[in-house]
Amino acid sequence: MGSVRIVFSAAQGAADLWKYGEDALVESALAIPDDDLPGLWLSAGRYFIGGRDALPLHSALYADKAIAFALIQYFEGALRPLARERRRAQKTMPEALANAAPIPQTAEWLARQHEPR
């Protein structure tokens, strides 16, 4: 059985953190090394498949929340509730985050045999 991954770029992860009020982690997320992303994709996938009952969450679980939880775990070493459970309005997102680029040529990038750390 294969593992579930939620594929995102560092910039997309930063945007997801911003959506849920995790402003203090946004700049750090923008600096995530490419080689760390595959492990984060697996973490986000595990959180998403595990469901909201496995997370400090009282509302619906969406992929962007699973990404935010994976990044919180990555930076802080433990899970904790999100600063906000509801997304901020997209129209108020800083332009640099709103235009977050996906991983260029994701299929080629994945084909390079990146191994999760």
N, CA and C atoms as an extended XYZ file, in Angstrom:
351
Properties=species:S:1:pos:R:3:atomname:S:1:resname:S:1:resid:I:1 pbc="F F F"
N         0.844       -1.173        0.000 N   MET     1
C         0.000        0.000        0.000 CA  MET     1
C         0.892        1.240        0.000 C   MET     1
N         0.630        2.168       -0.916 N   GLY     2
C         1.415        3.389       -1.031 CA  GLY     2
C         1.033        4.415        0.021 C   GLY     2
N         1.895        5.363        0.189 N   SER     3
C         1.647        6.439        1.137 CA  SER     3
C         0.932        7.584        0.448 C   SER     3
N         0.086        8.261        1.179 N   VAL     4
C        -0.620        9.427        0.660 CA  VAL     4
C         0.270       10.643        0.874 C   VAL     4
N         0.395       11.439       -0.171 N   ARG     5
C         1.168       12.674       -0.091 CA  ARG     5
C         0.276       13.835       -0.500 C   ARG     5
N         0.464       14.961        0.152 N   ILE     6
C        -0.132       16.209       -0.308 CA  ILE     6
C         1.048       17.046       -0.778 C   ILE     6
N         1.179       17.212       -2.072 N   VAL     7
C         2.329       17.884       -2.669 CA  VAL     7
C         2.099       19.395       -2.677 C   VAL     7
N         3.079       20.117       -2.143 N   PHE     8
C         3.006       21.574       -2.090 CA  PHE     8
C         4.416       22.138       -2.115 C   PHE     8
N         4.545       23.373       -2.546 N   SER     9
C         5.835       24.061       -2.507 CA  SER     9
C         5.986       24.739       -1.153 C   SER     9
N         7.192       25.194       -0.861 N   ALA    10
C         7.420       25.932        0.379 CA  ALA    10
C         6.532       27.177        0.415 C   ALA    10
N         6.390       27.847       -0.720 N   ALA    11
C         5.558       29.053       -0.787 CA  ALA    11
C         4.085       28.731       -0.551 C   ALA    11
N         3.617       27.617       -1.091 N   GLN    12
C         2.229       27.221       -0.846 CA  GLN    12
C         2.019       26.870        0.621 C   GLN    12
N         2.994       26.215        1.234 N   GLY    13
C         2.904       25.908        2.655 CA  GLY    13
C         2.851       27.181        3.484 C   GLY    13
N         3.670       28.166        3.114 N   ALA    14
C         3.658       29.449        3.820 CA  ALA    14
C         2.287       30.111        3.696 C   ALA    14
N         1.699       30.032        2.514 N   ALA    15
C         0.362       30.612        2.309 CA  ALA    15
C        -0.670       29.900        3.180 C   ALA    15
N        -0.554       28.591        3.308 N   ASP    16
C        -1.498       27.847        4.148 CA  ASP    16
C        -1.330       28.220        5.618 C   ASP    16
N        -0.106       28.417        6.056 N   LEU    17
C         0.112       28.870        7.431 CA  LEU    17
C        -0.539       30.244        7.646 C   LEU    17
N        -0.350       31.140        6.697 N   TRP    18
C        -0.944       32.482        6.812 CA  TRP    18
C        -2.466       32.388        6.917 C   TRP    18
N        -3.080       31.518        6.099 N   LYS    19
C        -4.544       31.373        6.102 CA  LYS    19
C        -5.077       31.108        7.502 C   LYS    19
N        -4.314       30.357        8.293 N   TYR    20
C        -4.775       29.950        9.616 CA  TYR    20
C        -4.102       30.741       10.743 C   TYR    20
N        -3.589       31.927       10.409 N   GLY    21
C        -3.081       32.845       11.425 CA  GLY    21
C        -1.717       32.521       11.994 C   GLY    21
N        -0.978       31.647       11.338 N   GLU    22
C         0.347       31.248       11.827 CA  GLU    22
C         1.426       32.157       11.239 C   GLU    22
N         1.241       33.462       11.422 N   ASP    23
C         2.129       34.460       10.825 CA  ASP    23
C         3.588       34.294       11.238 C   ASP    23
N         3.836       33.876       12.462 N   ALA    24
C         5.205       33.748       12.962 CA  ALA    24
C         6.002       32.669       12.222 C   ALA    24
N         5.325       31.750       11.555 N   LEU    25
C         6.013       30.658       10.857 CA  LEU    25
C         6.137       30.880        9.351 C   LEU    25
N         5.496       31.908        8.833 N   VAL    26
C         5.443       32.117        7.378 CA  VAL    26
C         6.835       32.275        6.771 C   VAL    26
N         7.660       33.145        7.319 N   GLU    27
C         9.000       33.375        6.745 CA  GLU    27
C         9.847       32.107        6.812 C   GLU    27
N         9.743       31.373        7.895 N   SER    28
C        10.491       30.117        8.005 CA  SER    28
C        10.035       29.122        6.949 C   SER    28
N         8.736       29.082        6.693 N   ALA    29
C         8.209       28.158        5.689 CA  ALA    29
C         8.727       28.496        4.300 C   ALA    29
N         8.863       29.770        4.009 N   LEU    30
C         9.377       30.180        2.698 CA  LEU    30
C        10.804       29.696        2.470 C   LEU    30
N        11.521       29.412        3.537 N   ALA    31
C        12.922       29.000        3.446 CA  ALA    31
C        13.121       27.485        3.569 C   ALA    31
N        12.056       26.706        3.533 N   ILE    32
C        12.196       25.247        3.648 CA  ILE    32
C        13.020       24.725        2.467 C   ILE    32
N        14.061       23.951        2.748 N   PRO    33
C        14.857       23.368        1.656 CA  PRO    33
C        14.023       22.358        0.850 C   PRO    33
N        14.253       22.343       -0.459 N   ASP    34
C        13.521       21.413       -1.327 CA  ASP    34
C        13.628       19.972       -0.853 C   ASP    34
N        14.780       19.589       -0.336 N   ASP    35
C        14.967       18.203        0.083 CA  ASP    35
C        14.118       17.831        1.296 C   ASP    35
N        13.610       18.805        2.030 N   ASP    36
C        12.744       18.523        3.176 CA  ASP    36
C        11.278       18.359        2.771 C   ASP    36
N        10.928       18.806        1.573 N   LEU    37
C         9.528       18.768        1.162 CA  LEU    37
C         8.922       17.372        1.086 C   LEU    37
N         9.593       16.375        0.513 N   PRO    38
C         8.954       15.050        0.436 CA  PRO    38
C         8.505       14.502        1.785 C   PRO    38
N         9.277       14.700        2.828 N   GLY    39
C         8.873       14.265        4.163 CA  GLY    39
C         7.665       15.028        4.659 C   GLY    39
N         7.618       16.316        4.348 N   LEU    40
C         6.463       17.129        4.732 CA  LEU    40
C         5.218       16.709        3.973 C   LEU    40
N         5.384       16.329        2.708 N   TRP    41
C         4.230       15.849        1.923 CA  TRP    41
C         3.636       14.598        2.567 C   TRP    41
N         4.511       13.705        3.024 N   LEU    42
C         4.035       12.488        3.694 CA  LEU    42
C         3.345       12.814        5.015 C   LEU    42
N         3.928       13.730        5.778 N   SER    43
C         3.321       14.126        7.053 CA  SER    43
C         1.939       14.714        6.830 C   SER    43
N         1.832       15.624        5.880 N   ALA    44
C         0.535       16.243        5.587 CA  ALA    44
C        -0.467       15.179        5.149 C   ALA    44
N        -0.033       14.228        4.345 N   GLY    45
C        -0.913       13.146        3.899 CA  GLY    45
C        -1.379       12.278        5.058 C   GLY    45
N        -0.469       11.976        5.981 N   ARG    46
C        -0.850       11.177        7.151 CA  ARG    46
C        -1.867       11.914        8.014 C   ARG    46
N        -1.643       13.213        8.218 N   TYR    47
C        -2.601       13.990        9.020 CA  TYR    47
C        -3.964       14.040        8.330 C   TYR    47
N        -3.951       14.182        7.018 N   PHE    48
C        -5.211       14.266        6.282 CA  PHE    48
C        -5.972       12.941        6.334 C   PHE    48
N        -5.267       11.850        6.107 N   ILE    49
C        -5.908       10.529        6.122 CA  ILE    49
C        -6.320       10.143        7.544 C   ILE    49
N        -5.517       10.536        8.528 N   GLY    50
C        -5.828       10.219        9.930 CA  GLY    50
C        -7.100       10.888       10.423 C   GLY    50
N        -7.477       11.983        9.785 N   GLY    51
C        -8.719       12.667       10.141 CA  GLY    51
C        -8.566       13.642       11.282 C   GLY    51
N        -9.613       14.418       11.452 N   ARG    52
C        -9.553       15.502       12.440 CA  ARG    52
C        -9.520       15.010       13.873 C   ARG    52
N        -9.986       13.797       14.126 N   ASP    53
C        -9.977       13.281       15.495 CA  ASP    53
C        -8.551       13.064       16.016 C   ASP    53
N        -7.599       12.918       15.119 N   ALA    54
C        -6.211       12.708       15.512 CA  ALA    54
C        -5.457       14.032       15.686 C   ALA    54
N        -6.134       15.149       15.439 N   LEU    55
C        -5.496       16.464       15.480 CA  LEU    55
C        -6.182       17.366       16.498 C   LEU    55
N        -5.478       18.386       16.986 N   PRO    56
C        -6.108       19.356       17.892 CA  PRO    56
C        -6.987       20.318       17.086 C   PRO    56
N        -8.146       19.821       16.668 N   LEU    57
C        -9.003       20.525       15.726 CA  LEU    57
C       -10.456       20.237       16.053 C   LEU    57
N       -11.293       21.263       15.968 N   HIS    58
C       -12.713       21.092       16.261 CA  HIS    58
C       -13.593       21.298       15.040 C   HIS    58
N       -13.006       21.680       13.923 N   SER    59
C       -13.774       21.934       12.707 CA  SER    59
C       -13.344       20.960       11.617 C   SER    59
N       -13.859       21.140       10.427 N   ALA    60
C       -13.556       20.247        9.304 CA  ALA    60
C       -12.068       20.272        8.977 C   ALA    60
N       -11.579       19.149        8.490 N   LEU    61
C       -10.183       19.032        8.078 CA  LEU    61
C       -10.108       19.132        6.564 C   LEU    61
N        -9.294       20.046        6.092 N   TYR    62
C        -9.046       20.223        4.668 CA  TYR    62
C        -7.560       20.024        4.422 C   TYR    62
N        -7.179       19.851        3.161 N   ALA    63
C        -5.770       19.625        2.831 CA  ALA    63
C        -4.888       20.766        3.314 C   ALA    63
N        -5.359       22.010        3.198 N   ASP    64
C        -4.514       23.120        3.635 CA  ASP    64
C        -4.300       23.114        5.145 C   ASP    64
N        -5.254       22.617        5.908 N   LYS    65
C        -5.047       22.482        7.355 CA  LYS    65
C        -4.046       21.375        7.648 C   LYS    65
N        -4.127       20.270        6.916 N   ALA    66
C        -3.169       19.179        7.106 CA  ALA    66
C        -1.757       19.672        6.818 C   ALA    66
N        -1.603       20.505        5.796 N   ILE    67
C        -0.298       21.083        5.474 CA  ILE    67
C         0.171       21.976        6.624 C   ILE    67
N        -0.718       22.819        7.128 N   ALA    68
C        -0.354       23.703        8.246 CA  ALA    68
C         0.088       22.894        9.463 C   ALA    68
N        -0.627       21.809        9.774 N   PHE    69
C        -0.230       20.974       10.910 CA  PHE    69
C         1.132       20.321       10.667 C   PHE    69
N         1.382       19.851        9.451 N   ALA    70
C         2.684       19.242        9.144 CA  ALA    70
C         3.807       20.258        9.334 C   ALA    70
N         3.566       21.490        8.941 N   LEU    71
C         4.587       22.525        9.079 CA  LEU    71
C         4.790       22.930       10.544 C   LEU    71
N         3.723       22.995       11.309 N   ILE    72
C         3.860       23.283       12.740 CA  ILE    72
C         4.702       22.200       13.407 C   ILE    72
N         4.417       20.944       13.101 N   GLN    73
C         5.196       19.827       13.645 CA  GLN    73
C         6.662       19.952       13.229 C   GLN    73
N         6.894       20.287       11.980 N   TYR    74
C         8.249       20.428       11.431 CA  TYR    74
C         9.032       21.517       12.174 C   TYR    74
N         8.412       22.661       12.378 N   PHE    75
C         9.108       23.788       12.999 CA  PHE    75
C         9.154       23.720       14.514 C   PHE    75
N         8.103       23.234       15.136 N   GLU    76
C         8.002       23.290       16.597 CA  GLU    76
C         8.217       21.946       17.281 C   GLU    76
N         8.210       20.862       16.514 N   GLY    77
C         8.469       19.554       17.085 CA  GLY    77
C         7.269       18.887       17.736 C   GLY    77
N         6.131       19.554       17.740 N   ALA    78
C         4.910       18.991       18.336 CA  ALA    78
C         3.690       19.640       17.697 C   ALA    78
N         2.597       18.929       17.761 N   LEU    79
C         1.341       19.488       17.264 CA  LEU    79
C         0.720       20.393       18.318 C   LEU    79
N        -0.007       21.366       17.856 N   ARG    80
C        -0.781       22.254       18.722 CA  ARG    80
C        -1.932       22.786       17.877 C   ARG    80
N        -2.934       23.352       18.519 N   PRO    81
C        -4.038       23.916       17.730 CA  PRO    81
C        -3.549       25.051       16.836 C   PRO    81
N        -4.201       25.198       15.712 N   LEU    82
C        -3.926       26.320       14.811 CA  LEU    82
C        -4.351       27.622       15.487 C   LEU    82
N        -3.716       28.714       15.130 N   ALA    83
C        -4.096       30.013       15.681 CA  ALA    83
C        -5.545       30.344       15.318 C   ALA    83
N        -5.976       29.903       14.148 N   ARG    84
C        -7.352       30.097       13.676 CA  ARG    84
C        -7.832       28.778       13.066 C   ARG    84
N        -9.069       28.414       13.299 N   GLU    85
C        -9.614       27.211       12.648 CA  GLU    85
C       -10.310       27.554       11.336 C   GLU    85
N       -10.706       28.796       11.199 N   ARG    86
C       -11.322       29.240        9.940 CA  ARG    86
C       -10.302       30.062        9.170 C   ARG    86
N       -10.337       29.914        7.848 N   ARG    87
C        -9.393       30.638        6.999 CA  ARG    87
C        -9.639       32.146        7.041 C   ARG    87
N        -8.556       32.882        6.913 N   ARG    88
C        -8.670       34.313        6.679 CA  ARG    88
C        -9.211       34.513        5.259 C   ARG    88
N        -9.747       35.676        5.000 N   ALA    89
C       -10.261       35.989        3.665 CA  ALA    89
C        -9.115       36.022        2.655 C   ALA    89
N        -9.269       35.306        1.570 N   GLN    90
C        -8.253       35.229        0.515 CA  GLN    90
C        -7.869       36.619        0.006 C   GLN    90
N        -8.838       37.523       -0.060 N   LYS    91
C        -8.562       38.853       -0.618 CA  LYS    91
C        -7.622       39.668        0.269 C   LYS    91
N        -7.416       39.251        1.516 N   THR    92
C        -6.506       39.976        2.406 CA  THR    92
C        -5.110       39.356        2.459 C   THR    92
N        -4.907       38.263        1.739 N   MET    93
C        -3.606       37.588        1.744 CA  MET    93
C        -2.564       38.466        1.052 C   MET    93
N        -1.373       38.565        1.635 N   PRO    94
C        -0.299       39.312        0.968 CA  PRO    94
C        -0.061       38.769       -0.444 C   PRO    94
N         0.205       39.663       -1.369 N   GLU    95
C         0.345       39.284       -2.774 CA  GLU    95
C         1.397       38.202       -3.000 C   GLU    95
N         2.516       38.305       -2.298 N   ALA    96
C         3.580       37.310       -2.473 CA  ALA    96
C         3.106       35.901       -2.125 C   ALA    96
N         2.225       35.785       -1.147 N   LEU    97
C         1.691       34.474       -0.767 CA  LEU    97
C         0.551       34.061       -1.688 C   LEU    97
N        -0.258       35.021       -2.084 N   ALA    98
C        -1.401       34.710       -2.953 CA  ALA    98
C        -0.932       34.166       -4.296 C   ALA    98
N         0.260       34.553       -4.709 N   ASN    99
C         0.806       34.092       -5.984 CA  ASN    99
C         1.839       32.989       -5.787 C   ASN    99
N         1.697       32.226       -4.719 N   ALA   100
C         2.656       31.160       -4.412 CA  ALA   100
C         2.750       30.180       -5.571 C   ALA   100
N         3.954       29.971       -6.016 N   ALA   101
C         4.186       29.074       -7.148 CA  ALA   101
C         4.260       27.629       -6.675 C   ALA   101
N         3.673       26.725       -7.454 N   PRO   102
C         3.829       25.309       -7.137 CA  PRO   102
C         5.254       24.866       -7.472 C   PRO   102
N         5.580       23.673       -7.137 N   ILE   103
C         6.894       23.138       -7.469 CA  ILE   103
C         6.983       23.060       -8.988 C   ILE   103
N         8.019       23.662       -9.580 N   PRO   104
C         8.126       23.624      -11.036 CA  PRO   104
C         8.227       22.189      -11.534 C   PRO   104
N         7.474       21.890      -12.546 N   GLN   105
C         7.509       20.568      -13.182 CA  GLN   105
C         7.535       19.464      -12.136 C   GLN   105
N         6.473       19.411      -11.353 N   THR   106
C         6.396       18.500      -10.211 CA  THR   106
C         6.748       17.061      -10.578 C   THR   106
N         6.269       16.580      -11.719 N   ALA   107
C         6.540       15.192      -12.100 CA  ALA   107
C         8.042       14.955      -12.246 C   ALA   107
N         8.737       15.890      -12.873 N   GLU   108
C        10.188       15.746      -13.019 CA  GLU   108
C        10.866       15.808      -11.659 C   GLU   108
N        10.402       16.711      -10.824 N   TRP   109
C        10.998       16.876       -9.497 CA  TRP   109
C        10.845       15.595       -8.696 C   TRP   109
N         9.652       15.013       -8.740 N   LEU   110
C         9.416       13.761       -8.017 CA  LEU   110
C        10.257       12.630       -8.587 C   LEU   110
N        10.463       12.638       -9.893 N   ALA   111
C        11.213       11.578      -10.548 CA  ALA   111
C        12.680       11.573      -10.137 C   ALA   111
N        13.160       12.629       -9.527 N   ARG   112
C        14.557       12.687       -9.097 CA  ARG   112
C        14.812       11.826       -7.871 C   ARG   112
N        13.830       11.034       -7.477 N   GLN   113
C        13.970       10.102       -6.360 CA  GLN   113
C        14.249       10.784       -5.031 C   GLN   113
N        13.550       11.870       -4.768 N   HIS   114
C        13.689       12.514       -3.456 CA  HIS   114
C        13.155       11.556       -2.404 C   HIS   114
N        13.935       11.349       -1.406 N   GLU   115
C        13.547       10.482       -0.305 CA  GLU   115
C        13.165       11.341        0.885 C   GLU   115
N        12.064       11.000        1.563 N   PRO   116
C        11.708       11.744        2.763 CA  PRO   116
C        12.783       11.607        3.828 C   PRO   116
N        12.968       12.663        4.566 N   ARG   117
C        13.942       12.625        5.672 CA  ARG   117
C        13.279       12.113        6.901 C   ARG   117
